[in-house]
Amino acid sequence: MATSVIAPRVESLASSGILSIPKEYIRPQEELTSIGDVFEEERKHEGPQVPTIDLKDIDSEDPAVREACREELKKAATQWGVMHLVNHGIPDELTERVKKAGEEFFTLPVEEKEKYANDQGSGKIQGYGSKLANNASGQLEWEDYFFHLVFPEDKRDLSIWPKTPSDYTDATSEYARLLRQLATKILVSLSLGLGLEEGRLETEVGGLEEMLLQMKINYYPKCPQPELALGVEAHTDVSALTFILHNMVPGLQLFYEGKWVTAKCVPNSIIMHIGDTIEILSNGKYKSILHRGLVNKEKVRISWAVFCEPPKEKIILKPLQELVTEEEPALFPPRTFAQHIHHKLFRKDQESKKEENKSVVSMSK
């Protein structure tokens, strides 16, 4: 395990008593106009709201009842690409254990957490970390995190899992196992919603053997100037599906119909995103929505995101043949998952450079 400090921890900055945030955390001017008070945003009832899907009947023996549930799921995946799942089949007692274990890890002293530090420079991405500036603007996000693979069990590296608290491994392992079963149910529904065989999407993303579940616990400390920072910048998930638990502090925003919509905190729910992988396979029928995370000065926010990812090199991602017609040609070129990630990073880097050049030009005028 690495012991060196890889990057300054946001938690250390936040607890140092600073009244203003370092410039590398301040968002560009064009973003600042859309960052509001997240608690006020969450209280708003007007305008579009992230849909809540009740999965109670997803396996109903009554075909009409089952179909109605699957239709609701399909509608949310088509229109939004994100939803709150309730009655998802994972016991509340287990999700509370997962959250308690993660919270306890993050209450450890920073020096203790550093024993689990990752080293992005050498490719060791699992472990405790903070974002390194990887774009031309050098911007950082107001978060620390813990990242590791949680399923399949034979691919895990338990040596980097936190030893404290003692329940961390048991609770996280059981949660990952049940989440994998939930992912299958969702993929079956989404396949049928496209008029495909029920196992088709699951096979296309690697099946039980190859699809990876990667957990990222995001820790967003209190921020003295939340109107200037983001916990996580606007992005779409590269995954097939992403499942998120949180500690009931609002922060998630979705870019829907040209506006940022703040997700409500729905008790006992799991938030689910459709990722780029499913958007590509469905030829754009299911949406991978742009989203970001706000921070605040009153409460620490923690979220537990599990990304369900296809293997990096083994599968070519492209719109499924049955969904491509003359009227609806393929919207995405064939790429491996690794190539898709590279393409997104390269494009982001190019956009950052363009912005940087623009600002240099405007300053020289």
C-alpha positions in Angstrom: 0.0 0.0 0.0 1.2 3.5 -0.8 1.9 5.8 2.1 3.0 9.0 0.4 0.6 11.9 0.0 -0.3 12.0 -3.7 -2.3 15.3 -3.7 -3.5 17.7 -1.0 -6.6 16.3 0.5 -9.7 18.5 0.3 -10.7 17.4 3.8 -7.5 18.9 5.2 -8.1 22.2 3.3 -11.7 22.3 4.6 -10.7 21.7 8.2 -7.9 24.2 8.1 -10.2 27.1 8.8 -9.8 28.8 5.4 -12.5 31.4 4.5 -11.8 31.4 0.8 -11.0 28.5 -1.5 -7.7 28.2 -3.5 -8.1 29.4 -7.1 -7.7 26.0 -8.7 -11.1 25.0 -7.1 -12.9 28.0 -8.6 -15.1 27.2 -11.6 -15.0 29.2 -14.8 -17.2 32.3 -15.0 -19.7 30.7 -17.4 -20.4 27.9 -14.9 -20.7 30.1 -11.8 -23.9 31.7 -13.0 -25.7 28.3 -12.7 -24.4 27.3 -9.2 -27.0 28.1 -6.5 -27.7 27.1 -2.9 -28.3 23.4 -3.0 -30.7 23.3 -0.1 -32.9 26.0 -1.7 -32.7 24.2 -5.0 -33.8 20.9 -3.4 -36.8 22.6 -1.9 -38.2 23.7 -5.2 -41.3 21.9 -6.3 -41.9 23.6 -9.6 -40.4 22.3 -12.8 -39.3 18.8 -13.9 -38.4 16.3 -11.1 -36.2 13.2 -11.4 -38.6 10.2 -11.7 -39.1 7.7 -8.9 -39.5 4.1 -10.2 -41.1 1.5 -7.8 -39.5 -1.9 -8.7 -41.9 -3.9 -6.4 -43.6 -5.5 -9.4 -40.6 -6.0 -11.7 -40.8 -9.8 -11.2 -44.6 -10.0 -10.7 -46.2 -13.2 -11.9 -49.0 -11.2 -13.4 -47.8 -10.3 -16.9 -49.8 -7.0 -17.0 -48.5 -5.8 -13.7 -44.9 -6.8 -14.5 -45.2 -5.1 -17.9 -46.5 -1.8 -16.4 -43.5 -1.7 -14.1 -41.0 -2.3 -16.9 -42.7 0.3 -19.0 -42.2 2.9 -16.3 -38.5 2.0 -16.1 -38.2 2.2 -19.9 -39.9 5.6 -20.0 -37.5 7.0 -17.3 -34.4 5.5 -19.2 -35.6 7.1 -22.4 -36.6 10.5 -21.2 -34.2 11.1 -18.3 -31.5 8.4 -18.1 -31.6 8.8 -14.3 -34.1 7.8 -11.6 -34.7 7.0 -8.0 -35.3 3.3 -7.5 -37.5 2.2 -4.5 -38.4 -1.3 -3.4 -35.2 -2.4 -5.2 -34.8 -5.5 -3.1 -31.7 -4.6 -1.2 -32.5 -4.5 2.6 -32.4 -1.0 4.2 -30.5 -2.5 7.1 -27.7 -3.5 4.6 -27.5 -0.1 2.9 -27.3 1.5 6.3 -24.4 -0.8 7.2 -22.6 0.1 4.0 -23.1 3.8 4.6 -22.0 3.6 8.3 -18.8 1.7 7.3 -17.9 4.3 4.6 -18.7 7.2 7.0 -16.5 5.6 9.7 -13.6 5.2 7.3 -13.8 8.9 6.4 -13.8 9.9 10.0 -10.4 8.3 10.5 -7.5 10.8 10.7 -6.1 11.8 7.3 -2.8 10.1 8.2 -4.6 6.8 8.7 -6.4 7.1 5.4 -3.1 7.9 3.6 -2.1 4.3 4.3 -4.6 3.4 1.6 -3.5 6.2 -0.8 -3.7 5.4 -4.5 -1.0 6.4 -7.0 -2.6 7.6 -10.2 0.8 8.4 -11.8 1.9 4.7 -11.7 -1.6 3.4 -12.7 -2.6 2.3 -9.2 -6.1 3.8 -9.3 -7.7 1.8 -6.5 -7.6 3.3 -3.0 -7.9 6.7 -1.2 -7.4 9.7 -3.5 -8.3 13.2 -4.6 -8.6 14.5 -8.2 -5.3 15.5 -9.8 -5.6 18.3 -12.3 -5.8 16.4 -15.7 -7.1 19.2 -17.9 -5.6 22.3 -19.3 -7.3 24.6 -16.9 -5.8 22.7 -13.9 -9.2 22.7 -12.2 -9.8 20.6 -9.1 -13.0 19.2 -7.6 -14.0 19.7 -4.0 -13.9 16.0 -3.0 -11.8 13.2 -1.7 -12.7 9.6 -2.5 -12.1 5.9 -2.0 -12.2 3.7 -5.2 -12.1 0.0 -5.5 -13.4 -3.0 -7.5 -16.1 -4.8 -5.5 -17.4 -7.5 -8.0 -16.7 -10.2 -9.3 -15.3 -11.5 -6.1 -12.4 -13.3 -7.7 -11.2 -10.0 -9.3 -11.1 -8.0 -6.0 -7.9 -6.9 -4.2 -9.0 -7.1 -0.6 -5.5 -6.0 0.5 -6.5 -2.4 -0.3 -9.9 -2.5 1.3 -10.1 -0.6 4.6 -9.5 -2.7 7.7 -11.3 -0.1 9.9 -14.2 -0.2 10.5 -14.3 -4.0 10.8 -17.7 -4.4 9.1 -16.5 -2.6 5.9 -15.6 -5.8 3.9 -18.6 -7.9 4.9 -21.2 -5.1 4.4 -19.6 -3.9 1.1 -19.3 -7.5 -0.3 -22.9 -8.4 0.5 -24.1 -5.1 -1.0 -22.1 -5.7 -4.2 -23.5 -9.2 -4.6 -27.1 -8.0 -4.3 -26.5 -5.0 -6.5 -25.2 -7.3 -9.2 -28.5 -9.2 -9.1 -30.4 -5.9 -9.3 -28.3 -4.9 -12.3 -29.4 -8.1 -14.1 -33.0 -7.3 -13.4 -32.6 -3.8 -14.8 -30.7 -5.1 -17.9 -33.4 -7.6 -18.6 -36.1 -4.9 -18.5 -34.0 -2.6 -20.7 -33.4 -5.3 -23.2 -37.1 -6.2 -23.5 -37.8 -2.5 -23.8 -35.8 -2.4 -26.9 -37.5 -5.4 -28.4 -34.5 -7.6 -27.8 -34.1 -11.0 -26.0 -34.0 -10.5 -22.2 -30.3 -11.5 -21.9 -29.0 -9.5 -24.7 -27.7 -6.3 -23.0 -26.3 -8.3 -20.1 -24.2 -10.4 -22.6 -23.2 -7.2 -24.5 -21.7 -5.7 -21.3 -19.8 -8.8 -20.3 -22.2 -11.0 -18.3 -21.6 -12.3 -14.8 -18.0 -13.2 -15.5 -16.7 -10.0 -17.1 -18.9 -7.0 -16.1 -17.0 -5.1 -13.3 -18.6 -3.3 -10.4 -16.3 -0.5 -9.2 -17.3 1.4 -6.1 -16.3 5.0 -5.5 -17.2 6.6 -2.2 -17.2 10.3 -2.8 -16.5 12.5 0.3 -17.5 16.2 -0.2 -16.3 18.3 2.8 -18.0 21.5 3.9 -16.9 24.3 1.6 -16.5 27.9 2.7 -17.5 29.2 -0.8 -19.9 26.6 -2.2 -21.1 29.1 -4.9 -17.6 29.0 -6.5 -16.9 25.2 -6.5 -18.2 21.9 -7.6 -17.9 18.5 -5.9 -17.8 16.9 -9.3 -17.8 18.7 -12.6 -20.4 18.1 -15.3 -19.9 14.7 -17.0 -21.8 11.6 -18.2 -20.9 8.2 -16.8 -19.0 5.9 -19.1 -20.5 2.8 -17.4 -23.4 0.6 -18.5 -25.3 1.5 -15.3 -24.4 3.4 -12.1 -26.1 2.9 -8.8 -25.8 5.6 -6.1 -26.5 5.7 -2.3 -26.0 8.9 -0.4 -26.2 10.3 3.2 -29.4 12.3 2.4 -27.6 15.5 1.8 -28.6 17.0 -1.6 -26.0 17.7 -4.2 -26.7 15.8 -7.4 -27.9 17.9 -10.4 -29.0 16.7 -13.8 -28.9 18.8 -17.0 -32.5 18.3 -18.3 -34.1 20.2 -21.1 -31.4 22.9 -21.0 -31.6 23.5 -17.2 -29.9 22.1 -14.1 -32.4 20.1 -12.0 -31.5 19.2 -8.4 -32.4 15.6 -7.4 -34.5 15.3 -4.3 -33.4 13.1 -1.4 -35.7 10.1 -1.5 -35.5 7.9 1.6 -34.5 4.2 1.1 -33.9 4.8 -2.6 -31.0 4.0 -4.9 -30.3 6.5 -7.7 -29.6 4.8 -11.0 -28.0 6.4 -14.1 -27.9 4.9 -17.6 -24.3 5.2 -18.7 -22.7 5.9 -22.1 -22.3 2.1 -22.6 -26.0 1.5 -22.7 -26.7 4.7 -24.6 -24.3 3.4 -27.3 -25.7 -0.1 -27.4 -29.3 1.3 -27.6 -28.3 3.7 -30.4 -29.3 6.6 -28.3 -32.7 5.3 -27.3 -31.7 5.3 -23.6 -30.0 8.5 -22.4 -26.8 9.0 -20.5 -27.5 12.3 -18.8 -25.0 15.1 -18.1 -24.8 15.6 -14.3 -22.6 17.2 -11.6 -22.4 17.6 -7.8 -22.8 20.7 -5.8 -21.3 21.3 -2.3 -22.4 23.4 0.7 -21.0 25.0 3.8 -23.3 23.3 6.4 -23.1 19.6 5.9 -20.6 17.0 4.6 -22.1 15.0 1.7 -21.1 11.4 1.0 -22.2 9.3 -1.9 -21.5 5.6 -2.7 -21.4 5.2 -6.5 -21.1 1.7 -8.1 -20.2 1.8 -11.8 -21.1 -1.4 -13.7 -18.5 -1.5 -16.5 -17.9 -3.8 -19.5 -14.3 -5.2 -19.8 -12.0 -2.6 -21.2 -10.7 -4.4 -24.3 -12.7 -7.6 -24.9 -16.0 -6.1 -26.3 -16.6 -3.7 -29.1 -19.2 -1.2 -28.1 -21.5 -0.1 -31.0 -25.2 0.3 -31.6 -26.8 -3.1 -31.8 -27.5 -4.3 -35.3 -31.3 -4.8 -34.7 -31.6 -1.1 -33.7 -29.9 0.4 -36.8 -32.0 1.1 -39.8 -31.8 3.5 -42.8 -34.1 5.8 -40.9 -32.1 5.4 -37.7 -28.5 5.0 -38.7 -25.8 4.2 -36.1 -25.1 7.3 -33.9 -21.8 6.0 -32.5 -18.7 4.5 -34.1 -17.4 1.1 -32.9 -15.0 1.4 -29.9 -13.8 -0.7 -27.1 -14.6 0.6 -23.6 -11.0 1.7 -23.2 -11.1 3.6 -26.5 -14.4 5.3 -25.5 -12.8 6.5 -22.2 -9.7 7.7 -24.1 -11.9 9.5 -26.7 -13.9 11.3 -23.9 -10.7 12.4 -22.1 -9.0 13.5 -25.3 -12.1 15.5 -26.3 -12.3 17.1 -22.9 -8.6 18.0 -23.0 -9.1 19.6 -26.5 -12.1 21.6 -25.2 -10.1 22.8 -22.2 -7.2 23.9 -24.4 -9.7 25.8 -26.7 -11.1 27.6 -23.6 -7.6 28.4 -22.4 -6.6 29.8 -25.8 -9.8 31.8 -25.9 -9.0 33.4 -22.5 -5.4 34.1 -23.6 -6.7 35.8 -26.8 -9.3 37.9 -24.9 -6.6 38.9 -22.3 -4.3 40.1 -25.1 -6.9 42.3 -26.7 
